[in-house]
Amino acid sequence: MDDIIKIVNLLRNVAKFSKIYGANQNSTNIVETDIEPLQTGLYLKAFVNGIDDSLDDYVTEISDLERRYIQNPTHSLLFIYQKLQEYEPLATYLTKLIRGIRMYKLHGCTIVQYIQKNSLHGDARIYKAMKTIQASVNAIFLKQLTHWILYAKLIDSYGEFFIQSSETHNESATESEKGTSIGSSKHTTTSLSEAASNYADIWRYEICYDLLPQYLSSSWAEKVLFIGQTVLIFKVNSHKSNKGVHTWNKTENNLFKSELSLWNEKEHIYFTKIQDLQNDIDLNVSHYERVIDEIKLYVTTRLSEIAINQADLVQQLRLVKDFYLIGRGELFLEFIRQTYIINKSIDDENRVRDFVKAFECAAQGVGVTEDLEQFSLCIPKTNLDVDESTHEFGFFQLIQLQYKINWPLHLLFSPKVIERYNVLFRFLLLIKKMQYDLHMIWYQHTRESKANAHKANQSQIIHLRNQLMFFVDNLQYYIQVDVLESKCKYIYLETFIKIFYHTGQYSILMNTILNKADFEQIQRAHSIFQANVLSLCFLLTDENTSKTNILHSTTLHSSNPVYLIINEIFHICEDFCNLKAKGEGDEHIDKSINELDERFGGLIEQLINLLVGLKAAPCTTPLSQLLLRLDFNHWFSIRRKRESS
């Protein structure tokens, strides 16, 4: 009798759990019924529904026992125990599963992982029950996966899917910390096409690795995220195009939509492939990977076609090089000249306006006003709250270039990518400013020479200016030629060849382009290009801090020792130019010049020693060129040894 009661109590506790978290229960009933309520959600309800389905045989058996006992009340307890004993292992195992979910407070996709981990068992009845539960839970997972991949929608009222909006994820984390939070009773569907007001909103969505099932890799999750972001890019563009474009007839309208469509009415094909994953009796991870890889290949190929043929990717990369990487040197030289006309005594907001106006005037002066439709100069308002005097190089370390990105290149030029380009832009612009200031010293000296107004210390000034100019010119040449040009050729040449073959050759070469024209390859090549340029410009910071910025604020610098030396030399250039501009007494100038010359010599010696050590590393040919130019004929090295002796 005790054994019968034990089995019945086990199954009763399982049934009680199912009743509490069943599909028809609301949050209020759960809190009142359960002492330690779990955070409710679709996956927990699917788990409960799977338990109910797995106990159908037990319910049928109990009904049959009742019918038999009514017909023949002489059946012994041993007969009943024998029938119930068959379900004791199942009841024990289900109780163990429920206890685990309660103990670890599992929620969302973590339940998928938990079920997969416990799905294998030697008992046939338990194995069948686990497969029933797993199928029920996986149905929710595949439904959310399908809506995200094909329609860029998150059907995720309770924050359970491994892809989350950054805002939704923070709210969900806050609720889970409270412990008793069950979730919203309102069932809402988040449509990304409605939530995203502009293209930048796609970067609000990220992977929550805590919710990602462990049997699925992080690279797989990144592919899923990328596919959904790509669909969102097309949805936002389609929404804007429908508002701004008027077509004359239905045929023209269908043609326009077809050119800008991602799936080209092939959604049903990939929908079927995703749903077929539900038919796997034993969850096959390779099947998941194969389906996602196939979808991503189609998406990236389609995206690459549009990026190259309609968005003019090659021209956009050239514009990025001309502006962010200061390929149009005459434009920014004129801009720097215009900034010296700005009244230094006016307030910051007006000076910002003058900086923007100076950039526009410079563009008009060199004839690149058409490109200003995509590029504009700005200084973020958050940076205006800080006094300019607290910055090392004034507004030049605060300015940013804003880039109006052609659709659908937003996936290539993410906000982080644009910020890294701004890091390079500020650094290169500062070099250009140093060049201009030192050239103005030379210009002033030339005028004084013609006017026979030489000063006693003029030779010392010119000697130091020549050394500083030699360093800045070679640094600028190293970055613009040895680093940027060689790296840019790789991307531009590779992409240009693809386009050249695409427009100038026939079907064989066109098929070759379609096989190679993968947007993922373009994206990877661009990321490698940018990382290499930042590294060779000594602008990469510690990877653990995830920062690649200098000249952004006075408290954030690159930890690269080469950059620290270059920054100190920039300070020497700044001090030297300011000293000459002040026109103080000869004795004070002589003393300051000697101090600056001594500092510069020591820094150059440290820099050469560092570069000698760095050039031994592989793939550092540009550094060897920089070292060769800076210490040509070992002039600096011999000079320092002579002075030290």
N, C-alpha and C positions, 0 to 999 in steps of 0.2 A: 504493500500500500504506500509506504514512504517513497519507494522508487517511482511509483506512478505520479505521486504528487510533485516530486522533484522535476520530472520531465515536463509535467503540465505547467509548473511555475516558470521554468525556463522559457517555454513557448509563450506563456502569458506575458512575460516581460518583453519579449520580442514584439508581440502584438501590441502591447502598450506603447512601445517606442514608435511603432508604425502609426498608431492612432494619433499620437501627439504631433508628429512631424509629417502626417499625411497631407495629400494635396488639398484637402478641404479645410485644413486648420489655419487659423490666422495667428498673428503674433501675440495677441492678448491672451488667447487660450493657452498658448505654449508657455508663457511666463507664469500663468496661474497654475498650470498642471505640472510643469517640470521644475524641480528645485534648482538645477544648474542648466538653464536652457542653452541650446546651441544657436549659433547664428544661422538663421534659416536661409534657404536658397533653393535654386532649381536642382542642383546636384544632390542635396540632401533629400529633397522630395523624390527624385529619381531613384535614389538608393532605397528609400522606403518602399516605393512602388515595386522595385525589383525584389525586395524581401517578400512582399505580399504575393507576387507571382510565384516565387520559389516555394511558398507554403501552400500552394493550391492542392498539391497531393495530400498534404497533412489534413487540410480541411475536408477533403473528400473522404479520407480514411476515417476521420472522426464521425462524419455523417453516416458512413457505412456501419461503424461500430454502434452508434445509437440505434440505427434501424435493426441491426441484428439483436441487440439487447432487448429491444421492445418485442421482437418476435420470439426470442428465447431468453427469458430472464435467468436461466440457469448457467449462463456463461460465467466462468470463474474469473477472478482478478488476474490470475496468471495469463489467461487468454488476452485480456486487455493490455497487460504489461508487455506481452510479447509483440503486440501490434505497435504500441507506443515506443518500444525500445528501438525500433528501426529509425526513429526520428531523433533519438537522443544525441547522436554525433552532430547532426545538422543544427539542432537547437543550441548545443554548446558552442559550435563554431560561429553561428550568427550572434550569439551573446558576446563572444570574444570580439567580433567585428564592431559591434555597437560600443563596447567598452573602450576600444581603441579610438573610435571617433570622438567619444566624450572626453577621453583623457587628453588627447592632443588638440581638441577643439578644431577639428578639420573643417575646412570650408572651401567651396568651389572646386577648382581643378585638383586640389590636393586630395580630394576624395577619389578622383580618377586614379591617381597614383597609388593610393592606399588599396583600392580594389584590385588593381593590376598586381600589386605586390603579393596579395593573398589569394590570387585567383587559382593557383595550382594546388591540387589536393588529390590524394590517392583514393579517397572515398568517392564512388561514382555519384551518389546523391548530392554530396557537398559540391563536387566539381560542377554538376549541372546547375545547382543553385547559384554558384558564383558566376557562371557564364550568363545566367539570366540577369543577375544584378549588374554585371559589367555591361551587358548590352543596353540596359536601361539607362545607366549613367553615361555611356559613350554616345548615346543618341543626343543628349543635351550638348555634349562637347562638340560633336560634328555639326549640330545645328548652328551653334555659335560660330564655329569655324567657317561654315558655308556662308553665312551672312556677312562675315568680315571680309572674306576673300573675294566674293563675287559682287557684293553690293555695298561694301564699305559701311556696314552697319554693325553696331554692337547691341545685341539683344542681351543685356546684362544688367538687370535691375538691382542685383545684390553685390556687384563687384566681385564676380567669381571667375571671369575669364582671364587668361594670362596676359592678354593685351588690355591695357587700361588707359583711360585718359588721366593725365597727371593730376587733375583736380579731383576726379572720381576716386582715384587710388588713395589720395590723401584723406578723403572723407571716409573711405572704407576702412583705412588703417585706424582712424580715430575711433570708429564704431567698434572695431574688434578689440581695441584696448580697453573699452569699457566693460567688456565681458558679458553684459546682459543685453546688449543691443542685438535685435533680431533682424533688423532691416526694414526698409520701407514697405508699407502695405500696398502702396501704389505700384502698379506694374507699368514701367515706362520703358520705351524702346528708344535708344539713342541712335539717331541717324546722323552719320558724319556729314552727309551732304547738307543737312540742315544746320548742324552745330558749327560747321566750319564757315566762318564769315569771309575768310581769305585763305590764300594758299599756305600761309605760315602756320595755320592751325593744325596742319598735319603733324607738326613736330610736337604737339601736345600729347600724342599717343606714344606709349612706350611699353616695353615688356616688363611685366612683374615676374621676376624669376622665382619668387617664392611660390607662385601659383602654377608655374610650368611643371607638368609631369616630368619626373626625372628620366623616364625612358625616351623622352624627346629631347634632342640636343638644343643647345642655345643657338646654333647656326640655323637649325630648322625653324625656330621661333623667329629669328631675324628675317628669314625669307618670308614667313607669313606676314610679319609686320610690313615689310617692303611692298608686298603685293597689295595689301589693303591701302597703304598710303598712295600707291600708284592709282588704284581705282578712285580714291578720293580726289586726286589731282584731276582726273578726267571728269568726275562728277561736278566739281566746282567750276571747271571750265565750261562744261555743257550748260550749267545753270546760267553762267554769265553770258555765254554766247546766245542762248535763247532770248535773253533780254535785249542784247545789243545788236543782233543780226536779223535782218529782214530778208526773206527769200520770196521770189516771185511766184514759184509754183511748187507743187508737191515733189516733183522729181529733183529739183534743185535742193529742196530742203532735205530730202533723203540722202542725196549725195554729200551734202555738207555734214550731216550727222555721221555718215559712214566714215568720212575722212578723220573725224575727231573722236570716233568711238574706239574704245579699248577692245571690247569682246567681239564686236562685229556679229552679234546675235549667236555667239557660241557659248553663252553661259550654261545652256542645258547640257552641253558635253561635259564641262568640268563639274557641274552640279552632280551629274551621274557618277563621275569618278570619285568624288568625295563621299557620296552616299554609299558607294560600294564598299567603303572601308568598314561600314557597319556589318557587312556580311562575313567579315573575318571572325571565325570561331575563336582562334587563338590570335590575339592582337599581334600583328606583324608590323614592326617599326619600319622595316625597309619599304613596305607598301606605302606607309604614310610619307616617307621621304621621296619615294618615286613620284607620287601624285603631286606633291608640292613642287618638286623640281620641274616637272612637266609644265605646270601652270606658270611657274616663274620664268621658264624659258620662253614661253609664248609672250608673257607680259613684257619681259625685257627686250625681246626682239621687236615687238610692236612699238614699244616706247622708243627704242633706238631709231626706228624708221621715222617716226614723227620728229624726234629731236634733231636728226640730221637733215631731213628733207624740208620740214616746215619751220622749225625753230632756229635753223641756221647755226648749228652748234659751233662750227669752226669760227664763224665771224664773232660769236659771243665770247669764245675763248680768247680771241685776239683783242677784243675790246677790254676784257678783264686784264689782260697783260698790259695794254696801253695805259689803263687807268690805275688799277690796284698795284701793278708792278712798275709803274712809271715808265712804260715803254715810250710814251710821248714826252720825252724830257723837256722839249721846248715849252709845252703847256705848263708844266709845273715850275719851270724856271720863271716863266712870266707870272705865274700865280704868286711865287715867293716875292718877286719884285713888287707886285701889287700890294702885298701885305705890309710892306714898309711904308706905304702911303697912309695906312690906317692911323687915325688919331689915337694915341695910346692913353689919352686922358678920359675918354668917354667910358660909359658903363659897359659891363660885360655883354648885355643883350644886344646893344647897338654894335659892339665890336663883332659879335657873332654874325650879325647881319652883314657887316662890312666884309668879313671873311668869305661869306657866301657870294657876295657881290663881286669880290676880287676874283673868285674862281670863275664866275660867269664871264667877267670881262676878259680874263686870260683865255678862256675857251673861244671867245669871240675874236680875240686878237690873233690867235693861231689858226682859226678856221675850223674848229671842231664843235660848233654849236649844235649840230644835229645829234651828236652822241650824248649831249646833255639830257636828252629825253629819257635815257636809261641811267645816267649817273648824276648824282647830286652830292654836294658836300654839306655836312652838318656837324654840329657839336651837340651831343645829347644834353638835355636840360639838367640831368642829374649831375653832370660834371661842372655845370656853371655855378653850383653852390659852393664849390671850393675856390679859394682865392688863387688867382693865376700865379702869384708870387711863390706859392707853395709847390708849384710844379717846376721841374728842372728846365724844361724848354718851352714853357708857356703853352699856348693853345695848340702848338704843333704836336703835342703828345695826346691831345684830346679829340682832334678832328677825326671824322669817319667819312667814308664814301658809302653812299646808299646806292644800291644797284636794283633797278627794275628788271626783274628776271623774266625772260621770255618763257611762256608755257611750252612744254612741260618740264623745263630745266630746273624747277624748284627742288626736285629730288637730287639733282647734282650739286646745286648751290644751296645747301642747307644753311640755317643761321650760324652754326658753328663754323662752317667753311667760310662764310662771308666774314666772320669775326677774325679768322686766321688771316684772311686776305687784308683786313684792316690793320692787323699787326704788322704785316710786311709793308703795307702802304705807309704807315707812320714812320717806320724805321728808314725806309728808302727816302721818304720826304725829308727826314731829318738830315740824312747824308747830303741831299740836294741843297738844303739850307746852309749846311756848313760850307759846301763848295761855293755857294753864292757869296757868303760873308767873307770868305778868304779871298775870293776874286775881287771883291770890293776893296780889300786892303791893298791888293796889287794895283788896282785902278787908282787909288789914292796916292800910292807911292809913285806911280808913273806921272801923275799930274804934278806932284811936288818936284819930281826930277826935272820936268820941263820948265817949271817955274824957278828952278835953282833954289828950292827951299829945303834942302837936305838938313836933317838933324843929326846930332852926334851919334845917336843910337840907331840910326836908320838901318845900318848893315845888320845889326843883331835882329831887328824886327823882320827884315826881309829873309834872313837866314832861317828863323823859326817859322815864318809863314811858308817858306818853300818846303820845309820838312812836313809841316801839317798838311799842306796842299798835296804833297807827294803821297802821304798816307791816305787821305780822303779820296783822292783820285783813283788810287789803286784799289781801295776797298770798293768804290763804286763800280769800277771796271770788273772786278772779281765777281760781284753780285750780278750785274747786268749781263755780262758776257759769259764768264766761266760757269755760273750757276744757272741763271734764268734762261739764257738762250739755249744752252745745251739740253736743259730739262724740257723746255717748251717745245723744242724740235721733236722730241719723242712723241708728245701727245699730238701736236699739230700735224706732224708728218704722217703719223699713223692714221689719224682721222681723215686727213686730206686725201691720202691714197685711197681710202675706202670710198670717199665721195667721188674722186676722179674716176675710179673704175665704175662706179655706179652710173655716172652720167655719160661716160665716154665709151664704154665697152658694151658687149652684148650679153645674151642670157647666161653664158657660162660664168663670166666674171660677176654678173649680177647675183647668181646663185652663191658664189663665193662670199659676196658681201653679206647676203642674208644669213649665211652660216656664221659669219664672224661679227656681224653688227649686233653685238649683245650690249645692252645698256649697262649691265653689271660690269662688263670688262672696261667700258668707258669710265664708269664710276670708280672702279678700282684703280685704273691708271691715273685718274685725276687725283685721287687721294694719295697715291704714292708720290706723284709729282709735287703736291703741296707739302707733304711731310719732308721730302728730300730738300726742298727749297728752304723750309724753316730750319731744318737741321744744319744745312750748309751756311745759313745766315746766322747761326748760333742763337736762334730764338726759341728753341724747344726747351721747356722747363721740365721739372720732374714729372714723370708719367703718373705717379701716384696722386699728384695734385690735379691732374687733368687740366692743366692750364698751359697755354702756349701764347703768352702775351707779355710784351714789354711796352714801355711808354704808354701804358693805359692808366696807371695811377702811380703815385710816388711810393706806394707800399708794395707794389707787385713788380718784381724784376725777374729776369731770367737768371737761373742759378748757374748758367754756363760761364766758366771763368773767362773764356775768350770774350764773351759779350761784356762782362764786367770791365775788362780792360778797354774795350772799344768805347764803352760808355764814359770811362774816365778820360779818354782822349777827346771825346766830344766835349766834355767839360773844359778841357784845356783850350780847345778851339773857341768855345763860347767866351771863356775868360780872356783869351787873347784878343778877340774882336772887340769885346767891351772895353778892354784896356786901351786899345788904340783909339776907340771912339771917344773916350773921356778926355784924351789929350792932357794928361797930368804932367807933372814935372819930369825932367830927364832922369834925375836920380831914382825916383820912384819907378819909372818905366824900366830903367836898366835892371833894378832889383827884381821886379816882377817878371821881366823877360827871362832872366837867368833862372828863376825858380820854375817857370813854366817849361823852359828848355830841359832842366834837370828832371822834372817829372815826366816829360815826354820821353826822354831817353831811357829812363827806368822802365816805363810801361812798354816801350817798343822791345826792349830786351826780354821782358816777361812774355810778351806776345809771341816773339820769334821762338822762344824756348817751348811754349805750348804748342805752336804749330808744328814744330819739328817732331814732337811726340805724337800729334794727331795724324800727321800724314803717313805714319807707318800703318795705320788701319786700312782695311780694304775699301775700295770705292771712294777714295778721297783725292782723286786727281785734281779737282778744283782747288783744294787746300794747298797742294804742291805748287800750283800756279801762283796762288796768293803769296806763299812763302818766297818763291823765286822773285817775284816783283818787289816785295817789300824789302828784302835783303839782297838786292841785286849787287853782284860782285862782293857780297858780304860787307857792304859799306857800313851798315849800322853795327854789325858785330865787331868789326875792326875798330870802329870809333869808340864803342863802349869799353873795349879792352884797353885802348890807348888812354882813355880818360881815367879808368880805374887804376892803371899803372902809374 
